[in-house]
Amino acid sequence: MPTHYQGSAQEVLALNTFIKFTRGYESMTARLAQSGVLGDLTVSQFGVLEALYHLGSMCQGEISGKLLKSCGNITLVLDNLEKRGLVRRERDPEDRRMVTVSLTQAGEALIAQIFPRQVAAIVAELSCLTPEEQELLGKLCKKLGVRSSI
């Protein structure tokens, strides 16, 4: 569905590109969610477990930065993961403001089981693109991601 905005050619092109990008991303993530691979984990919970699994223990602020989520959102996600026994938080005795988050054995076992299935689902989703198209899409998304503020 293209934009119905009657602006300049540059504005219409930018809006149409944004709409296609957003709809493509939302459609793909909806299909991934519907696949059931994550079980009862939310996407954010999976992201936290995956980050800790691959990067090791880190403070809440680092997790927030890695996942591009607010500290408040990450606090809630961690509360729920901790209630399930999947992560543990430990305060630094030298600096009580610093809280390090680590996977528990149960959390590590769960992400080790789920991650390969999520990878397979992502590979299947992106299989409609050639390897060259995937490479180009990755470069374009990175270019958008590192673009400095206006």
C-alpha positions as CSV (number, residue, x, y, z in Angstrom):
1,M,0.0,0.0,0.0
2,P,1.8,3.2,-1.1
3,T,1.4,6.5,0.6
4,H,-1.5,8.7,-0.3
5,Y,0.4,11.8,0.7
6,Q,0.7,14.4,-2.1
7,G,4.1,15.8,-1.5
8,S,7.3,16.2,-3.5
9,A,8.7,13.3,-5.4
10,Q,11.4,13.0,-2.8
11,E,8.8,12.9,0.1
12,V,6.7,10.3,-1.7
13,L,9.7,8.1,-2.5
14,A,10.9,8.3,1.1
15,L,7.4,7.5,2.5
16,N,6.9,4.6,0.1
17,T,10.3,3.2,1.0
18,F,9.6,3.6,4.7
19,I,6.2,1.9,4.3
20,K,7.7,-1.1,2.4
21,F,10.6,-1.4,4.9
22,T,8.2,-1.3,7.9
23,R,5.6,-3.7,6.4
24,G,8.4,-6.1,5.4
25,Y,9.9,-6.1,8.9
26,E,6.5,-6.4,10.6
27,S,5.3,-9.2,8.3
28,M,8.5,-11.2,8.9
29,T,8.5,-10.7,12.6
30,A,4.8,-11.7,12.8
31,R,5.5,-14.9,10.9
32,L,8.5,-15.7,13.2
33,A,6.3,-15.1,16.2
34,Q,3.5,-17.3,14.8
35,S,6.1,-20.1,14.2
36,G,6.0,-20.9,17.9
37,V,9.7,-21.4,18.1
38,L,10.0,-19.0,21.1
39,G,7.4,-20.8,23.0
40,D,6.1,-18.6,25.8
41,L,9.1,-16.2,25.6
42,T,8.5,-12.7,24.3
43,V,10.8,-11.3,21.6
44,S,12.5,-9.1,24.2
45,Q,13.0,-12.0,26.6
46,F,14.5,-14.0,23.8
47,G,16.8,-11.1,22.9
48,V,18.0,-10.8,26.5
49,L,18.7,-14.6,26.8
50,E,20.4,-14.6,23.4
51,A,22.6,-11.6,24.3
52,L,23.7,-13.2,27.5
53,Y,24.3,-16.6,25.8
54,H,26.6,-15.1,23.2
55,L,28.1,-12.2,24.9
56,G,28.2,-13.3,28.6
57,S,27.1,-11.6,31.7
58,M,26.6,-7.8,31.5
59,C,24.9,-5.0,33.3
60,Q,21.3,-4.0,32.6
61,G,22.4,-0.8,30.8
62,E,24.5,-2.8,28.4
63,I,21.6,-5.1,27.7
64,S,19.4,-2.1,27.1
65,G,21.9,-0.7,24.6
66,K,22.4,-4.0,22.8
67,L,18.6,-4.5,22.3
68,L,17.8,-0.8,21.7
69,K,15.2,-0.9,24.5
70,S,14.7,1.5,27.4
71,C,16.2,0.7,30.8
72,G,12.6,0.5,32.2
73,N,11.6,-2.0,29.6
74,I,14.6,-4.2,30.3
75,T,14.0,-4.0,34.0
76,L,10.5,-5.5,33.5
77,V,11.8,-8.1,31.1
78,L,14.5,-9.1,33.6
79,D,12.0,-9.2,36.4
80,N,10.0,-11.8,34.4
81,L,13.0,-13.8,33.4
82,E,14.3,-13.8,37.0
83,K,10.9,-15.0,38.3
84,R,11.2,-18.0,35.9
85,G,14.7,-18.8,37.1
86,L,16.3,-18.0,33.7
87,V,18.6,-15.1,34.8
88,R,20.0,-13.9,38.0
89,R,21.0,-10.3,39.0
90,E,23.9,-9.5,41.3
91,R,24.7,-6.1,42.7
92,D,28.4,-5.1,42.6
93,P,29.5,-4.8,46.3
94,E,31.8,-1.9,45.3
95,D,29.1,0.0,43.4
96,R,25.6,-0.9,44.4
97,R,24.2,1.0,41.3
98,M,25.8,-1.7,39.1
99,V,23.7,-4.8,38.5
100,T,25.3,-7.7,36.6
101,V,22.9,-10.1,34.8
102,S,23.8,-13.7,34.1
103,L,22.1,-16.7,32.7
104,T,21.2,-19.5,35.1
105,Q,21.7,-23.1,34.1
106,A,18.0,-23.3,33.2
107,G,18.3,-20.1,31.1
108,E,21.4,-21.4,29.3
109,A,19.7,-24.7,28.6
110,L,16.6,-23.0,27.3
111,I,18.4,-20.6,24.9
112,A,20.7,-23.4,23.7
113,Q,17.6,-25.3,22.7
114,I,15.6,-22.4,21.2
115,F,18.3,-20.5,19.4
116,P,19.1,-23.0,16.6
117,R,15.4,-23.3,15.8
118,Q,15.0,-19.5,15.6
119,V,18.0,-19.3,13.3
120,A,16.4,-21.9,11.0
121,A,13.2,-19.9,11.0
122,I,15.0,-16.7,10.1
123,V,17.0,-18.5,7.4
124,A,13.7,-19.8,6.0
125,E,12.2,-16.3,6.1
126,L,15.1,-14.7,4.2
127,S,15.3,-17.5,1.7
128,C,13.1,-15.5,-0.7
129,L,16.2,-13.3,-1.2
130,T,19.4,-14.4,-2.9
131,P,22.6,-14.3,-0.9
132,E,23.6,-11.2,-2.8
133,E,20.2,-9.5,-1.9
134,Q,20.6,-10.5,1.7
135,E,24.1,-9.0,1.7
136,L,22.8,-5.8,0.1
137,L,19.8,-5.6,2.5
138,G,22.2,-6.0,5.4
139,K,24.5,-3.2,4.1
140,L,21.5,-0.9,3.6
141,C,20.0,-1.5,7.0
142,K,23.4,-0.9,8.6
143,K,23.7,2.4,6.7
144,L,20.3,3.4,8.1
145,G,21.2,2.3,11.6
146,V,24.4,4.3,11.8
147,R,23.1,7.4,10.1
148,S,23.7,10.4,12.4
149,S,20.9,12.6,13.6
150,I,19.5,15.3,11.4
